[in-house]
Amino acid sequence: MDKHYTLWIKSACCFCTKARNKLIEEKLDHTIHIMDDKPEELDKLKELWRQKTVPLIVVQEGEEEKFIGGFTDLRDYLQVDDV
């Protein structure tokens, strides 16, 4: 089953860039939402997932959605997923 990743990022964030580049490098299907002009919406998402930093990364597989976390969480998730 195919997975789709969604990232909420800020354009000046180095970890956001690393997360985006990792998904591109791995050729993984993804959508990016740049939240520079949407601080209130970003704050609501951070609160929803109890996350203080960006990027916010979610993976969708079929009907199941899972919050992964930030860049290092994505990197760890992809390493485990490869096994």
C-alpha positions as CSV (number, residue, x, y, z in Angstrom):
1,M,0.0,0.0,0.0
2,D,1.4,3.4,-0.9
3,K,2.2,6.0,1.7
4,H,1.8,9.7,1.4
5,Y,3.7,12.1,3.6
6,T,2.4,15.6,4.6
7,L,4.8,18.2,6.0
8,W,4.0,21.6,7.6
9,I,7.1,23.7,7.4
10,K,8.6,27.2,7.7
11,S,10.8,28.2,4.7
12,A,13.7,29.4,6.8
13,C,13.9,26.2,8.9
14,C,17.0,24.0,8.2
15,F,15.3,20.8,9.6
16,C,12.3,21.5,7.3
17,T,14.6,21.6,4.3
18,K,16.3,18.4,5.5
19,A,12.9,16.6,5.8
20,R,11.8,17.8,2.4
21,N,15.1,16.7,0.8
22,K,15.0,13.3,2.5
23,L,11.5,12.6,1.0
24,I,12.7,13.8,-2.4
25,E,15.9,11.7,-2.1
26,E,13.8,8.6,-1.2
27,K,11.3,9.4,-4.0
28,L,8.4,9.3,-1.6
29,D,5.1,10.9,-2.4
30,H,4.5,14.0,-0.3
31,T,2.8,17.3,0.1
32,I,4.3,20.4,1.7
33,H,2.5,23.2,3.4
34,I,4.6,26.3,3.9
35,M,3.2,28.0,7.0
36,D,5.3,31.3,7.0
37,D,2.1,33.4,6.7
38,K,-0.2,31.2,8.8
39,P,1.2,31.3,12.4
40,E,-2.2,30.7,14.0
41,E,-2.9,27.7,12.0
42,L,0.6,26.3,12.6
43,D,0.1,26.9,16.4
44,K,-3.1,24.9,16.3
45,L,-1.3,22.0,14.5
46,K,1.6,22.1,17.0
47,E,-1.0,22.0,19.9
48,L,-2.9,19.1,18.2
49,W,0.2,16.9,18.0
50,R,1.9,18.3,21.1
51,Q,4.9,19.4,19.1
52,K,6.9,22.6,19.8
53,T,8.9,22.8,16.6
54,V,8.7,22.3,12.8
55,P,8.5,20.4,10.6
56,L,5.3,18.6,11.5
57,I,5.2,15.3,9.5
58,V,2.3,13.0,9.1
59,V,2.2,9.8,7.0
60,Q,-1.1,8.5,5.5
61,E,-1.4,4.8,4.5
62,G,-4.8,3.9,3.3
63,E,-7.3,5.2,5.8
64,E,-4.7,5.3,8.6
65,E,-2.9,8.6,9.5
66,K,0.1,8.7,11.8
67,F,1.9,11.6,13.2
68,I,5.7,11.0,12.8
69,G,7.1,14.1,14.4
70,G,10.0,16.2,13.1
71,F,13.0,15.6,10.9
72,T,14.9,13.2,13.2
73,D,11.7,11.3,13.8
74,L,11.2,11.0,10.0
75,R,14.8,9.8,9.5
76,D,14.3,7.1,12.2
77,Y,10.9,6.2,10.9
78,L,12.3,5.6,7.4
79,Q,15.2,3.5,8.7
80,V,12.8,1.2,10.6
81,D,10.4,1.1,7.6
82,D,13.2,-0.1,5.3
83,V,13.9,-3.2,7.4
